Amino acid sequence: MIKAMLTSSLADSANPPVQALAVKATAAFILLHDNEPNIQRNFADLLTPFLQIIAASIEAGDDDALLKCLVDLAESCPKFLRPQVETILQLAIKALQDPNVGDSWKHLLLEVVVTLAETAPAMVRKAGAKYMNSLIPLMLNMMTDLEDEEDWSVSDEQAEEDNDSNSVVAESSLDRLACGLGGKTVLPHINATLSQMLQSDNWKCRHAALMAISAVGEGCHKQMEVMLPQIVEAVIGFLQDPHPRVRYAACNAIGQMATDFAPVFQKKFHESVVPGLLLVMDDGVNPRVQAHAGAALVNFSEVCPKNILTNYLPTIIAKLESILAAKFKELMECGTKLVLEQVVTTIASVADTAEEKFVEYYDRFIPCLMYIIENANSAELRLLRGKTIECVSLIGLAVGAEKFLTDAGKMMDLLLNAQTNQDEMADDDPQVSYLISAWARICKIMGKRFEPYLPLVMGPVLKTASLKPEVALLDNEDMSAVDGDDDWQFVSIGEQQNFGIRTAGLEEKATACQMLVCYARELKDGFADYTEQVVKLMVPMLKFYFHDGVRTAAAESLPFLLECAKIKGPQYLAEMWQYMCPELLKAIETEPESEVLSEHMYAMAKCIEVLGMGCLSNEQINELIRILDKSLKEHFERAVKRQEQRKDEDYDEVVEEQLLDEDDEDVYVLSKVADITHALFAAYGQLFFPYFDIILPHITKLLGSNRPWPDHQWGLCIFDDVIEYGGPACDKYTEHFLQAMLAFLADKQGEVRQAAAYGCGVLGQFAGPAFAQVCAQAIPRLVQVIQDADSRNEVNLNPTENAIAAVTKILKYNASAVNVDEVIPLWLSWLPVWEDTDEAPHVYGYLCDLIDNNHPLVLGPNNANLPRLMVIFSEAFKREAVEKDAEVTKRMLNIVRQLQANPEMFQACISQLSQDQQVALHHYLTT
């Protein structure tokens, strides 16, 4: 009946208002049934008249509400539109070519296309690929719609983008189209047009082409990466273009590529990029261009390998120092500040990457920067002061406490003097977030010495962290009043209603929450007096769904706050945990974002580790197990769903890449399930077995031969904990894991071999004499892993060293069924080990046992093996395989000192060492 009514209304060409209402009603009905493909298929034949009426409304240009219905369908029900994807693309192309169609209509049509590219990319690739050669050049042409502003490049203000302009809308749409459809579909059509645009005499074409390169780097990453040498060579040339806005766009492209293709970009192109940007930074006549070159250098430096940036430090520092001096003078004389604001940010970024290499330049910058902090107190200099505060604190972090400590106290006094009354600083003052971050960095540098400042800084931090966002419910008419306001974000929640949140301040709130995490982590019991207040703030924010970063920081803070509160006594700690725990359980249950969910789960694991046995009531453990059971079920269900998607008519290789990304997210959540079970086993040992039995079928299923390798890895890790913390009682689970563990020692995936090898090691160490025969069976398999031709390749090093450690543990703890003397010479030939610093102490501890017991196979006839043993020890020291203050290190050094008592023998051993090994040995002996 509904279909018949809509069909007749859509066909009522004599009554356009009825047709318009029928379009809205059809869209509303389909949106109501967005998860019911059968209903959508049944209504598919309405699409043709539906689109014809929308096309007529575009031509008439009087009411865009019908076109907005199409946007809504593209977002929520893209598959419904599949039969008419070609028609929609034709409609968009026709309108983009028509000068009589208004810009706002063109923008809405682009929104339909890019939304479809985001919500159903495979469908658009399959049905619409042939239209890209028409659509993409039209979008690039829209990007050339720029105003000629003679004073644009000399302005002392940041370039403000008009989000409703053709150029900005087209650039954003191209970015989204590339991310949605991928480079294979989009890039060939961009390339075909770009070369022509780059050679154009019209600066607007060159500008648009360079901005397009910036826009599509993320979406076309794979395809552009192989073309980078040609792209970079072309872009570098435009750093010297006669038009300042083209030079600006070239800086933009370099900065964006430095981010999108890091660190490959930095490694391959530093020789042309760094001198090119430094040249543009001399362009004092065009401050916007000069500043943008500095911003591009920030992007380049942030992820530049330290050894590369260090080579350019003298040149970069000289340039930054001269610009800082010149622009500081300009500020004093003319009040201009744009380039100065940027140069302090660039100095900070360079220092952050250079770290201790910046020490020699420290005194050349700090006096001027401190002067700015002390004197830049007027309203128009707030941003400059904020950025300078950030710069000095990052320099302090880079050069370390020894160099910065003398200025750290002065810096804090300066910051707090200007901050005597936080109420005077407006909530939207840009200094607030810079101050909050700077205090946390200084806390990290000063450590315990920061404690006296806490009472002064906590007020502003807590105030910002407590910010409650403004929300609004507006109808469509009221929306016009806030249209274009970047401080608000709205989502439609019905035909006439829009829910909005004021996003200004949310980033600052997230930063403040992260800084509270920093204080708790760094100051420990020094932060104890603030734990109650901070816990009451953070726990409710586990459900602050307006910002992922706030929820993540809230979860991350909880275990650190518990550590801080230990000094207050067990009752205080227990009460705090009983306030946290129920809310954290609820947050894990309801969290919609997998990345944040992982943080919540990890926080739960760390809290259990901090508190130990007894921290959870029987009811709470059951609730946690129920959540883990649900999470594991969903893990398997999502894997099945991904297999179904591979059968979809629009499935292609780009869909496969997206499915693999989803799989990675899923595996990360699975790893957090393993973190929680690990914490529970570590806290409760075999008392956890009855609860573990509830999820046992899922864990066993992870080891199935039909499961992907990450399932095998994490399934083994969980059973490794069963053995390590269950001891001999793990015998009840052998039918579930034992044969799989031995078989997985030969797995082609290193992570799986590593988990299996670790399991064999803990069987030897903890499972007891009942497993002696199993341990003996494991040794030949472990030897095979260790002696494989590729076992010492970088990717295989961790699995190999875990296998060596497993043999070590079996020889030391469970060797009754093993011929130890037969294995020891082989075992000794595998040393040294250094990669896995958790397992290395077991290996070197056993070696010390054998030496202390004068084992003849280790010492050799007439102690002939002593030089070789000294090489093993020295190489371990050189590679920092063992920590200097570890017990095993003391034992190793005692053995070396015993050798020193025989100077002749010691000298013979030393002569076998490389120069680096001798230096490392001397360092460990003397510190």
Buried (B, 14 or more C-beta within 10 A) or exposed (E): EEBEEBBEBBBBEEEBEBBBBBBBBBBEBBBEBBEEEEBBEEBBEBBEBBBBBBBBBBBEEEEBBBBBBBBBBBBBBBBBBBBBBEBBBBBBBBBBEEEEBEEEBBBBBBBBBBBBBBBBBBBBBBBBBEBBEBBBBBBBBBBBBBEEEEEBBEBBEEEEEEEEBBBBBBBBBBBBBBBBBBBBBBBBBBBEBBEEBBEBEEBBBBBBBBBBBBBBBBBBBEBBBEEBEEBBEBBBEBBEBEBBBBBBBBBBBBBBBBBBBBEEBBEBBBEBBBEBBBBBBEBEEBBBBBBBBBBBBBBBBBBBEEEBBBEBBEEBBEBBBEBBEBBBEBBEEEEBBBBBBBBBBBBBBBBBBBBEBBBEBBEEBBEBBBEBBBEBEEEEBBBBBBBBBBBBBBBBBBBBBEBBBEBBBEBBEBBBEBBEEBEEBEEEBBBBBBBBBBBBBBBBBBEEBBBEBBEBBBEBBBBBBEBEBEEEEBEBEEBEEBEEEEEBEBEBEEBEEBBBBBBBBBEBBBBBBBBBBBBBBBBBBBBBBBBBEBBEBBBEBBBBEBBBBBBBBBBBBBBBBBBBBBBBEEEBBBEBBEBBBEBBBBBBBEBEBBEBBBBBBBBBBBBBBBBEEEBBEEEBBEBBBBBBBEBBEEBBEBBEEBEEBEEEEBBBEBBBEBBEEBBEBBBBBBBBBBBBBBBBBBBBBBEBBEBBEEBBEBBBBBBEEEBEBBBBBBBBBBBBBBBBBBBEBBBEBBEBBBEBBBBBBEBEBBBBBBBBBBBBBBBBBBBBEEBBEBBBBBBEBBBEBBEBEEBEEEEBBBBBBBBBBBBBBBBBBBBEBBEBEEBBEEBBEBBBBBBBBEBBBBBBBBBBBBBEEEBEBBBBEEBEBBBBBBBBBBBBBBBEBBEEEBEBBEBBBEBBEEBEEEEEBBEBBBEBBEEEBBBBBEEBEEE
